[in-house]
Structure formats: structure tokens, C-alpha cells
């Protein structure tokens, strides 16, 4: 390439380009990815600055998410002059966005890349996102542990360490990692988010609210997902911590839904968090009387098929909303579309995704009031944790525990419900609503003394949270 030469990116790795502006835009893209910023499109500017730069074009192709992108073809055409680092990134990314990839191979390619280039935290993030959608926090942890010796004081790495730790139930280690990330960079939003996860899991709701509200002044640069997701966490803490329901409404109206007023908002990312919150409210009987108008507006929005088939978790939540709103033909269209998607996957992927489609079908039947059909789909020994493959964290998945418990209770399966709820309570014993569900199970089985004890526990938790909560 005429005028070309080797320049160094943020990690100190070699990039073949003629343009300082190209490298600057690549480095800006790195920052946007790691900080969950709103400006990831800057990578397209990098490719404009140097249309022949392999790294710029490779990362642009990943941003666009298309194996048919002309950026990927441009990168491939110039591989012979690329640096070894650029070729390694191209190999990992081009396979990641290829049709019908094998996820295990994609993880292995990222693992090899990080062995050779451990300072590349964006490749780490990319690999961890893949692991998240595979429901493999163990693999995600392996990836971050590869880079730690080379990145002990780097921004963002400890948030990326904390998240797989908390998904593996290693809460004390996750808290330490998140706190370290926050100490290094107070605006590490992923570290803030991970620490909130720990607080929520341990039912430290007041502490979570105080921490996140303090951090919230820094969230303006966040992407639609990160901004509304962090507020989603706050809203759940308000809900579980027995704050006034008006606090939940304020978050929904002014922190989640209001994001859609921004010209650069990514609506599906907002809908994901809005739906996740309203489903929780619905299960608690708080949707119809208090949030009904808001729900109808949201259901109309997600009936637009442009929001479908972007990711499984969002699709499952949209399916619930369409069914709940009585848009049955739309719901059936979405459900059939999900089944069609699975039929086109390879056999390995089809087997992995079976629990996802069962959850979707059961949620559809449950929402229509057909709990017996929902139970037939899931069986008596259904494990909600197996549904992480939809791309949901433990905290996001918890609402489906509540759906499952409700199905068991509604079908008179008191003994099974009690066993499942008691198992859940052993992990998280500080949520009043779970104790109320347990109370219902005991009453179904005629265990009035146990039911009274569960009710007392729920009441005492509610009273304790009520006393400590910030109130209007």
C-alpha cells in the first residue's frame, strides 16, 4: 500500500495504515465498546480514513454484524499486507460473524487471540459477549483470567472479571473485583453494574439503590442498553425492597421510557428493559391497575416486527407482551418465527435452544391462562437455569423462576412448588414476594402452620425494608 506503515493502537499492537486519524478512530471505538458508550459507529469513520486498513474494516464488519459486509471483503483483500495482530483479529471476527458458526470454535479462536495478544480488552469483551449468549460464564472467566497478568491496572478489566464470577455464584470474589474496577475508574459502568448485581443477589436492596443513584449522574454517555439496564436494576431494588410503587413508576417514565426521546436511542434495547420490568409487575398483580396504560403503549410498539428476532431474550419478552395485550395472531406469528429459526440451525444448536423454545411456548400458554398446557410443555422437573441460553443474566432470569412457581401453584402442584421455592430461598432468602409464593404453596398443601410462618417472614422483611427505604 502506497504511503502505508506500521502504527500502534491503544494496546501497543501493530496496525498497518497510512492514517493517524484511522488509528485514533480505532482507539475511540475501543473506548466506546469498553465503556458501553453511544459512539461505537466511530469505527466506520476509521474505515473511511483508511479504506485499506485491515483492522478498521474488520472491526467495522463486526459492528455491522454482517458476513456480507463490504468491509469484511476489503479486509480480506488486504490480508497479505496486514500485521500478525490484524490477521489474528480478522480470523476471530470473520468466523464469529459467519453463518451457522460453531460457538465453541468461535470461543477457541478468541482464546488463542488473547493468548498471543492479552492486552486486547476489546477482543476479550467480544469473546465474553459470545460466552454470555452461550450461557457459559465458566468460559468467560477463563478468557478474562488469560489477560489479567498483562492488565492488572487497566480500566474495565475488573468489571469483566466480576461479571462471570457473579454468574458462577462466587459473590465475594465478584464484589472484590467490581470494587477494584470502580476504584480504578469511577465511570466503569460495567463494574458499577456488577456490584449492583451482587447487592441484589444478597438482598442488600437499600445499599444497591444508594450506590446506583450515586453513580447515575455519570450515565449520560451510556448506550441505550446500559443506561436503561442500570435503571432497570434500580427499579427492581425499589420493587423488592418495598419502596413505594411510585418510585418504580418514576424510573420507568423518566429513566427508561424517556430514553426513546433521544435521537440516537436504540429502541429495542429500551424495550428489553421496559418489558423485563413490566413482566415482574404483572406477576405481582401490579400491572393492570397501575401500569396498564404504559403497558398498552409498549405492547403496540413491540408489535412492530422490526423489533423481532434481534435476540432471544427480547423475543420471549415481546411474546409475553403481545399475548398479554390480546394480540394473539401477532404472538403466534412471533412464536412460529422462533420455531422456524431453530429449524434452520445445525443439530447441535437446535438441541441447545430447545429449552428456549419450551420457555417461550410455556410463557405464551401461561399468559393466555392455560397453565396445564404450560406445565405439560415444561414438565414437573423444569430447571429455569437451563434457559440462560436466551441471553439472560441470573437477575434477568429470576422473573422466569417466578413464572414457573406461578404455573406450579396455579395447577395445584403444591408439593413441587414448595420444593422449587424452598430451593430458591436457600440461595436468596431476602425477597418478600418469594416468601408469599411459598406461603401459597403451603396453603395448597394444607400446611397452615408453615404458611403462617412464611407469611410472618414476608411481613417482617417488608417491615424492615419499609423502615429503611427512602420514601416520599
Buried (B, 14 or more C-beta within 10 A) or exposed (E): EEEBEEBEBBBEBBBBBBBEBBBBBBBBBBBBBBBBBBBBEBBBBBBBBBBBBBBBBBBBBBBBEEBEBBBBEBBBEBBEEBBEBBBBBBBBBBBBBEEEBEBEEBBBBBBBBBEEBBBBBBBBBBBBBBBBBBBBBEBBBBBBEBBBEBBEEBBBBBBBBBBBBBBBEBBEBBBBBBBBBBEBBEBBBBBBBBBBBBBBBBBBBBBBBBBBEEBBEEBEBBBBBBBBBBBBBBBBBBBBBBBBBEBBBBBBEEBBBBBBEEEEBBBBBBBBBBBBBBBBBBBEEBBEEBBEEBBEEBBEBBBEEEBBBBBBBBBBBBBBBBBBBEBEEBBBBBBEBBEEBBEEEEEEBEEBBEBBBBBBBBBBBBBBEBBEBBBBBBEEEBEBEBBBBBBBBBBBBBBBBBBBBBBBBBBBBBEBBBBBBBEBBEEBEBBBBBBBBBBBBBBBBEBEEBBEBBBEBBEEBBEBBEEBBEEE
